[in-house]
Structures are given as structure tokens and as C-alpha cells.
């Protein structure tokens, strides 16, 4: 497995845009948004961060996360 370097700046902000495969509107379904929330919560439990902003659209999502 590769040893990726991670950029970490305490208090830094990260802007993420994630697009679904073939821009399928999977987040138009409430069950999939629930799964997304569960996945984000699982990641937060392992690696703490704060969600400064989040936008969930049918075929993509935007996040602004801040690091402790």
C-alpha cells in the first residue's frame, strides 16, 4: 500500500467537492443522504474535524471542513 503524505495545518480549512459517478443523482433519495451522514460521522469519529459548511445536491456535494 502506498505511503501517501498528508497535508495537515492545525486550524486549516479544507474545501471539498465530490461528484457522483456519471453524475447520477443518488443524493436525491433521502436514504442515500442518510448513508452519507452516517459515513461522515464514522470518519469524524476516527479523525476529528468540524463541518463549517455543507451543501448536498442530487449529483454532488460540497463541504468546508476545519481541522482542530
Biopython code that builds the backbone (N, CA, C, O; Angstrom):
import numpy as np
from Bio.PDB.StructureBuilder import StructureBuilder

atoms = [
    (1, "UNK", "N", (0.844, -1.176, 0.000)),
    (1, "UNK", "CA", (0.000, 0.000, 0.000)),
    (1, "UNK", "C", (0.893, 1.244, 0.000)),
    (1, "UNK", "O", (1.853, 1.309, 0.768)),
    (2, "UNK", "N", (0.591, 2.233, -0.852)),
    (2, "UNK", "CA", (1.415, 3.443, -0.903)),
    (2, "UNK", "C", (1.384, 4.206, 0.413)),
    (2, "UNK", "O", (0.413, 4.143, 1.168)),
    (3, "UNK", "N", (2.451, 4.916, 0.665)),
    (3, "UNK", "CA", (2.539, 5.752, 1.860)),
    (3, "UNK", "C", (2.297, 7.205, 1.441)),
    (3, "UNK", "O", (3.245, 7.945, 1.178)),
    (4, "UNK", "N", (1.030, 7.607, 1.382)),
    (4, "UNK", "CA", (0.677, 8.953, 0.953)),
    (4, "UNK", "C", (1.048, 9.967, 2.019)),
    (4, "UNK", "O", (0.887, 9.711, 3.212)),
    (5, "UNK", "N", (1.542, 11.117, 1.588)),
    (5, "UNK", "CA", (1.801, 12.203, 2.524)),
    (5, "UNK", "C", (0.514, 12.981, 2.716)),
    (5, "UNK", "O", (-0.216, 13.237, 1.758)),
    (6, "UNK", "N", (0.244, 13.350, 3.935)),
    (6, "UNK", "CA", (-0.953, 14.103, 4.266)),
    (6, "UNK", "C", (-0.557, 15.519, 4.652)),
    (6, "UNK", "O", (0.346, 15.711, 5.466)),
    (7, "UNK", "N", (-1.217, 16.499, 4.080)),
    (7, "UNK", "CA", (-1.006, 17.889, 4.479)),
    (7, "UNK", "C", (-1.883, 18.152, 5.696)),
    (7, "UNK", "O", (-3.081, 17.867, 5.672)),
    (8, "UNK", "N", (-1.302, 18.686, 6.744)),
    (8, "UNK", "CA", (-2.070, 18.973, 7.951)),
    (8, "UNK", "C", (-1.635, 20.325, 8.485)),
    (8, "UNK", "O", (-0.464, 20.535, 8.804)),
    (9, "UNK", "N", (-2.584, 21.231, 8.578)),
    (9, "UNK", "CA", (-2.346, 22.548, 9.154)),
    (9, "UNK", "C", (-3.366, 22.746, 10.256)),
    (9, "UNK", "O", (-4.555, 22.885, 9.971)),
    (10, "UNK", "N", (-2.933, 22.762, 11.515)),
    (10, "UNK", "CA", (-3.898, 22.961, 12.603)),
    (10, "UNK", "C", (-4.718, 24.232, 12.376)),
    (10, "UNK", "O", (-4.168, 25.298, 12.098)),
    (11, "UNK", "N", (-6.026, 24.103, 12.498)),
    (11, "UNK", "CA", (-6.922, 25.233, 12.281)),
    (11, "UNK", "C", (-7.179, 25.539, 10.822)),
    (11, "UNK", "O", (-7.900, 26.486, 10.506)),
    (12, "UNK", "N", (-6.603, 24.754, 9.928)),
    (12, "UNK", "CA", (-6.769, 24.983, 8.496)),
    (12, "UNK", "C", (-8.151, 24.569, 8.018)),
    (12, "UNK", "O", (-8.843, 23.787, 8.671)),
    (13, "UNK", "N", (-8.537, 25.098, 6.883)),
    (13, "UNK", "CA", (-9.829, 24.767, 6.281)),
    (13, "UNK", "C", (-9.596, 24.000, 4.982)),
    (13, "UNK", "O", (-8.642, 24.258, 4.249)),
    (14, "UNK", "N", (-10.485, 23.059, 4.722)),
    (14, "UNK", "CA", (-10.412, 22.244, 3.513)),
    (14, "UNK", "C", (-11.749, 22.357, 2.794)),
    (14, "UNK", "O", (-12.800, 22.143, 3.397)),
    (15, "UNK", "N", (-11.712, 22.693, 1.501)),
    (15, "UNK", "CA", (-12.917, 22.749, 0.680)),
    (15, "UNK", "C", (-12.933, 21.511, -0.200)),
    (15, "UNK", "O", (-11.985, 21.259, -0.944)),
    (16, "UNK", "N", (-14.012, 20.740, -0.115)),
    (16, "UNK", "CA", (-14.145, 19.502, -0.890)),
    (16, "UNK", "C", (-15.361, 19.584, -1.797)),
    (16, "UNK", "O", (-16.422, 20.054, -1.388)),
    (17, "UNK", "N", (-15.202, 19.133, -3.010)),
    (17, "UNK", "CA", (-16.333, 18.912, -3.901)),
    (17, "UNK", "C", (-16.233, 17.463, -4.354)),
    (17, "UNK", "O", (-15.204, 17.044, -4.883)),
    (18, "UNK", "N", (-17.288, 16.707, -4.149)),
    (18, "UNK", "CA", (-17.337, 15.301, -4.548)),
    (18, "UNK", "C", (-18.488, 15.128, -5.523)),
    (18, "UNK", "O", (-19.610, 15.558, -5.257)),
    (19, "UNK", "N", (-18.200, 14.494, -6.660)),
    (19, "UNK", "CA", (-19.203, 14.298, -7.705)),
    (19, "UNK", "C", (-19.473, 12.804, -7.842)),
    (19, "UNK", "O", (-18.545, 11.995, -7.816)),
    (20, "UNK", "N", (-20.735, 12.444, -7.988)),
    (20, "UNK", "CA", (-21.107, 11.043, -8.128)),
    (20, "UNK", "C", (-20.662, 10.501, -9.489)),
    (20, "UNK", "O", (-20.503, 11.254, -10.450)),
    (21, "UNK", "N", (-20.469, 9.199, -9.548)),
    (21, "UNK", "CA", (-20.079, 8.540, -10.790)),
    (21, "UNK", "C", (-21.128, 8.807, -11.863)),
    (21, "UNK", "O", (-22.322, 8.602, -11.644)),
    (22, "UNK", "N", (-20.677, 9.257, -13.005)),
    (22, "UNK", "CA", (-21.559, 9.605, -14.128)),
    (22, "UNK", "C", (-22.622, 10.633, -13.742)),
    (22, "UNK", "O", (-23.667, 10.736, -14.384)),
    (23, "UNK", "N", (-22.336, 11.391, -12.682)),
    (23, "UNK", "CA", (-23.239, 12.437, -12.180)),
    (23, "UNK", "C", (-24.658, 11.909, -11.919)),
    (23, "UNK", "O", (-25.649, 12.613, -12.116)),
    (24, "UNK", "N", (-24.722, 10.664, -11.476)),
    (24, "UNK", "CA", (-26.030, 10.094, -11.122)),
    (24, "UNK", "C", (-26.588, 10.839, -9.919)),
    (24, "UNK", "O", (-25.839, 11.126, -8.986)),
    (25, "UNK", "N", (-27.879, 11.164, -9.907)),
    (25, "UNK", "CA", (-28.478, 11.942, -8.811)),
    (25, "UNK", "C", (-28.809, 11.083, -7.583)),
    (25, "UNK", "O", (-29.961, 11.026, -7.155)),
    (26, "UNK", "N", (-27.795, 10.418, -7.021)),
    (26, "UNK", "CA", (-28.061, 9.490, -5.915)),
    (26, "UNK", "C", (-28.486, 10.198, -4.637)),
    (26, "UNK", "O", (-29.166, 9.606, -3.798)),
    (27, "UNK", "N", (-28.088, 11.470, -4.479)),
    (27, "UNK", "CA", (-28.457, 12.178, -3.253)),
    (27, "UNK", "C", (-29.847, 12.804, -3.338)),
    (27, "UNK", "O", (-30.255, 13.533, -2.434)),
    (28, "UNK", "N", (-30.573, 12.523, -4.413)),
    (28, "UNK", "CA", (-31.976, 12.937, -4.497)),
    (28, "UNK", "C", (-32.845, 12.028, -3.631)),
    (28, "UNK", "O", (-33.991, 12.360, -3.327)),
    (29, "UNK", "N", (-32.290, 10.872, -3.234)),
    (29, "UNK", "CA", (-33.013, 9.915, -2.395)),
    (29, "UNK", "C", (-32.593, 10.085, -0.937)),
    (29, "UNK", "O", (-31.404, 10.070, -0.618)),
    (30, "UNK", "N", (-33.572, 10.247, -0.066)),
    (30, "UNK", "CA", (-33.317, 10.503, 1.357)),
    (30, "UNK", "C", (-32.478, 9.399, 2.006)),
    (30, "UNK", "O", (-31.651, 9.689, 2.871)),
    (31, "UNK", "N", (-32.673, 8.150, 1.607)),
    (31, "UNK", "CA", (-31.888, 7.047, 2.188)),
    (31, "UNK", "C", (-30.394, 7.211, 1.900)),
    (31, "UNK", "O", (-29.557, 6.899, 2.747)),
    (32, "UNK", "N", (-30.069, 7.696, 0.716)),
    (32, "UNK", "CA", (-28.658, 7.884, 0.375)),
    (32, "UNK", "C", (-28.048, 9.058, 1.137)),
    (32, "UNK", "O", (-26.871, 9.018, 1.494)),
    (33, "UNK", "N", (-28.828, 10.087, 1.385)),
    (33, "UNK", "CA", (-28.339, 11.206, 2.198)),
    (33, "UNK", "C", (-28.102, 10.720, 3.630)),
    (33, "UNK", "O", (-27.136, 11.127, 4.275)),
    (34, "UNK", "N", (-28.979, 9.856, 4.117)),
    (34, "UNK", "CA", (-28.792, 9.279, 5.456)),
    (34, "UNK", "C", (-27.491, 8.480, 5.510)),
    (34, "UNK", "O", (-26.746, 8.575, 6.485)),
    (35, "UNK", "N", (-27.216, 7.694, 4.471)),
    (35, "UNK", "CA", (-25.968, 6.922, 4.418)),
    (35, "UNK", "C", (-24.748, 7.850, 4.380)),
    (35, "UNK", "O", (-23.727, 7.571, 5.008)),
    (36, "UNK", "N", (-24.865, 8.937, 3.649)),
    (36, "UNK", "CA", (-23.780, 9.914, 3.605)),
    (36, "UNK", "C", (-23.515, 10.479, 4.996)),
    (36, "UNK", "O", (-22.364, 10.573, 5.421)),
    (37, "UNK", "N", (-24.568, 10.850, 5.699)),
    (37, "UNK", "CA", (-24.403, 11.383, 7.059)),
    (37, "UNK", "C", (-23.745, 10.364, 7.978)),
    (37, "UNK", "O", (-22.895, 10.720, 8.794)),
    (38, "UNK", "N", (-24.134, 9.096, 7.851)),
    (38, "UNK", "CA", (-23.528, 8.046, 8.669)),
    (38, "UNK", "C", (-22.045, 7.884, 8.334)),
    (38, "UNK", "O", (-21.222, 7.690, 9.229)),
    (39, "UNK", "N", (-21.709, 7.962, 7.061)),
    (39, "UNK", "CA", (-20.312, 7.825, 6.648)),
    (39, "UNK", "C", (-19.469, 8.982, 7.176)),
    (39, "UNK", "O", (-18.351, 8.775, 7.648)),
    (40, "UNK", "N", (-20.002, 10.196, 7.098)),
    (40, "UNK", "CA", (-19.267, 11.358, 7.612)),
    (40, "UNK", "C", (-19.079, 11.230, 9.122)),
    (40, "UNK", "O", (-18.007, 11.540, 9.641)),
    (41, "UNK", "N", (-20.106, 10.781, 9.823)),
    (41, "UNK", "CA", (-19.999, 10.599, 11.278)),
    (41, "UNK", "C", (-18.934, 9.557, 11.620)),
    (41, "UNK", "O", (-18.200, 9.723, 12.594)),
    (42, "UNK", "N", (-18.843, 8.494, 10.833)),
    (42, "UNK", "CA", (-17.830, 7.461, 11.074)),
    (42, "UNK", "C", (-16.423, 8.022, 10.876)),
    (42, "UNK", "O", (-15.515, 7.708, 11.645)),
    (43, "UNK", "N", (-16.243, 8.844, 9.856)),
    (43, "UNK", "CA", (-14.934, 9.456, 9.623)),
    (43, "UNK", "C", (-14.595, 10.417, 10.757)),
    (43, "UNK", "O", (-13.460, 10.440, 11.235)),
    (44, "UNK", "N", (-15.584, 11.217, 11.191)),
    (44, "UNK", "CA", (-15.345, 12.169, 12.284)),
    (44, "UNK", "C", (-14.958, 11.458, 13.576)),
    (44, "UNK", "O", (-14.193, 12.001, 14.373)),
    (45, "UNK", "N", (-15.471, 10.264, 13.791)),
    (45, "UNK", "CA", (-15.137, 9.501, 14.997)),
    (45, "UNK", "C", (-13.668, 9.075, 14.989)),
    (45, "UNK", "O", (-13.051, 8.956, 16.047)),
    (46, "UNK", "N", (-13.111, 8.847, 13.809)),
    (46, "UNK", "CA", (-11.716, 8.414, 13.678)),
    (46, "UNK", "C", (-10.748, 9.586, 13.562)),
    (46, "UNK", "O", (-9.645, 9.551, 14.109)),
    (47, "UNK", "N", (-11.171, 10.621, 12.845)),
    (47, "UNK", "CA", (-10.306, 11.771, 12.571)),
    (47, "UNK", "C", (-11.119, 13.037, 12.782)),
    (47, "UNK", "O", (-11.901, 13.422, 11.912)),
    (48, "UNK", "N", (-10.948, 13.687, 13.920)),
    (48, "UNK", "CA", (-11.805, 14.826, 14.242)),
    (48, "UNK", "C", (-11.621, 16.017, 13.303)),
    (48, "UNK", "O", (-10.507, 16.353, 12.902)),
    (49, "UNK", "N", (-12.734, 16.635, 12.971)),
    (49, "UNK", "CA", (-12.776, 17.867, 12.191)),
    (49, "UNK", "C", (-14.137, 18.489, 12.444)),
    (49, "UNK", "O", (-15.046, 17.826, 12.943)),
    (50, "UNK", "N", (-14.277, 19.754, 12.103)),
    (50, "UNK", "CA", (-15.564, 20.429, 12.219)),
    (50, "UNK", "C", (-16.099, 20.695, 10.826)),
    (50, "UNK", "O", (-15.339, 20.997, 9.905)),
    (51, "UNK", "N", (-17.401, 20.581, 10.677)),
    (51, "UNK", "CA", (-18.030, 20.899, 9.402)),
    (51, "UNK", "C", (-18.482, 22.350, 9.471)),
    (51, "UNK", "O", (-19.440, 22.681, 10.170)),
    (52, "UNK", "N", (-17.782, 23.215, 8.738)),
    (52, "UNK", "CA", (-18.126, 24.636, 8.713)),
    (52, "UNK", "C", (-19.289, 24.888, 7.766)),
    (52, "UNK", "O", (-20.102, 25.783, 7.995)),
    (53, "UNK", "N", (-19.369, 24.093, 6.696)),
    (53, "UNK", "CA", (-20.452, 24.247, 5.725)),
    (53, "UNK", "C", (-20.601, 22.947, 4.948)),
    (53, "UNK", "O", (-19.635, 22.212, 4.743)),
    (54, "UNK", "N", (-21.821, 22.683, 4.524)),
    (54, "UNK", "CA", (-22.092, 21.505, 3.698)),
    (54, "UNK", "C", (-23.283, 21.799, 2.802)),
    (54, "UNK", "O", (-24.277, 22.383, 3.234)),
    (55, "UNK", "N", (-23.165, 21.386, 1.552)),
    (55, "UNK", "CA", (-24.263, 21.507, 0.597)),
    (55, "UNK", "C", (-24.379, 20.159, -0.097)),
    (55, "UNK", "O", (-23.411, 19.666, -0.675)),
    (56, "UNK", "N", (-25.552, 19.573, -0.039)),
    (56, "UNK", "CA", (-25.789, 18.285, -0.700)),
    (56, "UNK", "C", (-26.760, 18.531, -1.845)),
    (56, "UNK", "O", (-27.903, 18.935, -1.632)),
    (57, "UNK", "N", (-26.292, 18.285, -3.048)),
    (57, "UNK", "CA", (-27.097, 18.421, -4.256)),
    (57, "UNK", "C", (-27.302, 17.026, -4.831)),
    (57, "UNK", "O", (-26.594, 16.099, -4.438)),
    (58, "UNK", "N", (-28.241, 16.848, -5.742)),
    (58, "UNK", "CA", (-28.548, 15.493, -6.210)),
    (58, "UNK", "C", (-27.351, 14.704, -6.750)),
    (58, "UNK", "O", (-27.269, 13.493, -6.544)),
    (59, "UNK", "N", (-26.418, 15.381, -7.441)),
    (59, "UNK", "CA", (-25.310, 14.643, -8.054)),
    (59, "UNK", "C", (-23.927, 15.037, -7.543)),
    (59, "UNK", "O", (-22.919, 14.544, -8.051)),
    (60, "UNK", "N", (-23.867, 15.916, -6.547)),
    (60, "UNK", "CA", (-22.571, 16.258, -5.961)),
    (60, "UNK", "C", (-22.762, 16.916, -4.603)),
    (60, "UNK", "O", (-23.859, 17.339, -4.239)),
    (61, "UNK", "N", (-21.649, 16.989, -3.859)),
    (61, "UNK", "CA", (-21.695, 17.607, -2.530)),
    (61, "UNK", "C", (-20.494, 18.537, -2.376)),
    (61, "UNK", "O", (-19.443, 18.334, -2.983)),
    (62, "UNK", "N", (-20.681, 19.558, -1.550)),
    (62, "UNK", "CA", (-19.611, 20.485, -1.189)),
    (62, "UNK", "C", (-19.494, 20.478, 0.325)),
    (62, "UNK", "O", (-20.502, 20.463, 1.031)),
    (63, "UNK", "N", (-18.271, 20.488, 0.822)),
    (63, "UNK", "CA", (-18.003, 20.598, 2.253)),
    (63, "UNK", "C", (-16.912, 21.633, 2.477)),
    (63, "UNK", "O", (-16.017, 21.796, 1.648)),
    (64, "UNK", "N", (-16.994, 22.327, 3.598)),
    (64, "UNK", "CA", (-15.861, 23.070, 4.142)),
    (64, "UNK", "C", (-15.633, 22.475, 5.516)),
    (64, "UNK", "O", (-16.478, 22.584, 6.403)),
    (65, "UNK", "N", (-14.480, 21.842, 5.683)),
    (65, "UNK", "CA", (-14.107, 21.234, 6.956)),
    (65, "UNK", "C", (-12.975, 22.046, 7.559)),
    (65, "UNK", "O", (-12.096, 22.521, 6.840)),
    (66, "UNK", "N", (-12.993, 22.208, 8.871)),
    (66, "UNK", "CA", (-11.875, 22.851, 9.556)),
    (66, "UNK", "C", (-11.220, 21.837, 10.483)),
    (66, "UNK", "O", (-11.884, 21.013, 11.111)),
    (67, "UNK", "N", (-9.904, 21.925, 10.548)),
    (67, "UNK", "CA", (-9.134, 20.999, 11.370)),
    (67, "UNK", "C", (-8.935, 21.579, 12.759)),
    (67, "UNK", "O", (-8.843, 22.797, 12.917)),
    (68, "UNK", "N", (-8.867, 20.713, 13.774)),
    (68, "UNK", "CA", (-8.668, 21.218, 15.143)),
    (68, "UNK", "C", (-7.282, 21.837, 15.319)),
    (68, "UNK", "O", (-6.950, 22.309, 16.406)),
]
sb = StructureBuilder()
sb.init_structure("model")
sb.init_model(0)
sb.init_chain("A")
sb.init_seg("    ")
for serial, (resi, resn, name, xyz) in enumerate(atoms, 1):
    if name == "N":
        sb.init_residue(resn, " ", resi, " ")
    sb.init_atom(name, np.array(xyz, "f"), 0.0, 1.0, " ", f" {name:<3s}", serial, name[0])
structure = sb.get_structure()
